[in-house]
Amino acid sequence: MHNLKAIDQETIKILNQKRIIQLLYRKKQLTKQEIAQTLKISIPTVISNVRELIEQGFLDETVVGESSGGRKPVIVRFLPDSKYSFGVLITKHHVRIILTNLNFHVIEEKIFHAVYKVNEFNSIITIIKTEIDNIIKTNNIPIEKILGVGFSLPGTVNEENLLLKNAPNLNIKNVCFKDFQKDFPVPLYIENEANASAYAESFINFNHVKNSLVFLSITDGIGTGIMISDNVYKGYNRRAGEFGHMTMVKDGRQCNCGKKGCWEMYASKNALLEEYNKAFNTKDTNLKDFMEMSKNNVKAKAILNNYLDFLAEGIKNIILTLDPECIIIDGEISKYKSLIYTDLKNKIFEENNFYDKKDCHVSFSNLQGNAAILGSALLPMKKLFFLSERIV
Ligand SMILES: [Zn+2]
């Protein structure tokens, strides 16, 4: 019994410290009384835990202002530069690397073009490792201050075993990141790109995010991250949320996953670009010209309208299956929110017997296309901030 009690106290201490550090991350600075009141824990508990967190370097305390007699008020501050984290986002054509502090302030960023061929993924990792080594050197950061390197990957991921099981859009399968660990000076973490985005959206944008959230990452394909009560829902085999590959058209367009008629073949950014390039005999790789054209050109308008029909159909299926409080859309398309928001919402909430506009809040990400990369940098910070492993 004695042992059990000791473990419980240690667990409670760790939980209290995570709650204090998460609260101070959000509020930046508070008095010990304010911490005690907000978290509903005793002042002595706050004092002892704050002392330990100061020793660990995450917090400091300072005297502020004048007091009217008695002791001067002491505030506890969060120190965002106490640790750093690397985030790596791997997409079909590019690799993006960032170094951030605990406030997600990007200290340095690198981006390079990448081509993925079977059995050549190792060479990409070697480039990433060299870039990270250079960033550490040029910024003169002690290695013990770096929590790790987090990877956002466009595919099915077993984050515990560091295994990228399948990434159809990169044409790679069964890549074990444990094999790369020996080459890096800090721990590696991996996560599906949409799940990492959902983490970032709910953690960094905490004021906007409600109880349940589906994050829709509309890029080369469509990734979805599902968060329920602050936990990522992954499913029994850790592949929940593959909405991008739900069948939208029976025997439809051939998808990289092997199936036909998947949603992402009609509603991803690539799908829209393909329709546009085919219709106008162009080879654009971004949506800027097309979206501009869609304001006046009838043909472009029709392509966009057809695209939004498909996008809305998938979102309607998500609302019917998960009934989430909010759906957040991210990707290049979110830059053109003002052009598509009203039409998209009308299509999603057209008259039906199940739900209306007030039942689900559909919006665009405030992280301006950075959710996946910031989410990757958040992965090494998970142990520091989160109370649970946040996986269901
Ligand atoms: Zn597919």
Residues whose N, C-alpha, C, O or C-beta is under 5 A from the ligand:
A	BS01	ZN	G244 H245 C255 C257 K259 C262
